[in-house]
Amino acid sequence: MMQAIKMNRIFVTMDLQTDINWIVAELKQVKDPHLIEAFKQLLIYRKANRSEKEFDQAFERATADKAAGRVIPHHQVRTKYDKWL
C-alpha cells in the first residue's frame, strides 16, 4: 500500500512538472498584453490566497489542541477575568 502511495506521488510530481514545462513554453509564445495581464492577475490572486491555506493549518492545529484538552471554554475564561473587565 505504501509503495503504491509513493508511486502515485511520483507520477503526480512528474505530471505536474510536465504541465509546468508546457505552460512555460506556451507563455514564451504569448504576445497579447491582455493575456499576459490576465496571467499576471491569476498569479497575484494565487499568492493572496495563501492566507486561506494558513487559516486551514491554524484551524487544524486548534482542532488538535481541543481534542488534546489544551483549550479552555470561553465561559470559563470569561468568569475568570470578569473582575478585570
N, C-alpha and C positions, 0 to 999 in steps of 0.2 A: 504494500500500500504506500509506504513512504517513498519507495523508488518511483512509483507512478506519479506522486505529487511532485517530486523533484524533476522528473521528465517533463511534466506539464509546464512547470515554471521555466524550464529551458526553452521549450517551444514558444511560450508566450513571450519570453525575452527576445528570442530570435525573430518572431513575427513583429514585435514592437520595433526592433532595430531596422528591420526591412521596411516597415512603414515610415519610420523617421527618414531613412535614406531616400525613399521615394518622394516624400514631402519636400525635403531639401532640394532634390533635383528639380522638382516641378516649380518650386519657388524661385529658383535661379532663372527660370524662363519667363516669369511674370513681369510684364512691363506696365500694366494698368495701375495707376496710382490709387484708384479707388479700391481695387482688390488688395493692394498692399496695405492700405489703411484698415481694411476690414480684418485682415490677418493680425495686424498690429493690435487692434482693439480686442480681438479674441485672446491674444497673449496677455494683454494687460488685465482683462477680466479674470483669466485663469489665476494670475498672481493675487488679485484682490480676494479671490475665494479661498485662498489658503487659510484664512482665519476660520472658515467653516470647518475645515479639517482639524484645526487646533481645538475648536469648540467640541467636536466629536471626541477627540482624545481626552479633553478635560472631563467631559461627561462620563466617559468610560472609567476614568480614574475615580470620579465621585461615586459612581455606582459601586465600584470595588470597595471604596472606603466605607460606604454604607453597609455593604454585605459583611465587611470585616468588623463592623461595630466601632468604627473610628469617627463617627459623627454624633452630634448632639441635636436632638429635635429643637426646632425653633422655639416652641413654647417653653422648654427648659432654659434655653439661653435667655429668653425674654424675662422670665421670672427672676433669674439670677441677677440680671442687670437693670431691673426695673427701678431700683433705688437710685441709679445714676442718670436715668432718663428724665 
